[in-house]
């Protein structure tokens, strides 16, 4: 995906384009994850869409749920969504910073 270590350093405009692509991909990961959470809370807990958004956003950001979970299915979903959210957040951050990290390592290894 990225240039080989013996290749020249990517020009800045191309690097910024790569960074923008990765930022859009990270945003898409967060948006899809938020959508999954909203659908689950709305469907299983019968929360209004705005409350489902708040609960999903709080779990996705690592803050924890806001509304009390009433049903067994909702509790199971909340647990699974919390585990998924941790991985989704780490994945989004990794995708966002991969070009920066690669450029740093690549520049470090140039002769």
Secondary structure, DSSP 8 states (H G I E B T S, - for coil): ----TTS----HHHHHHHHHHHHHHHHHHHHHHHHHHHHHHHHHH---HHHHHHHHHHHHTTS--SS---SHHHHHHHHHHHHHHHHHHHHHHHHHHHHHHHHHHHHHH--
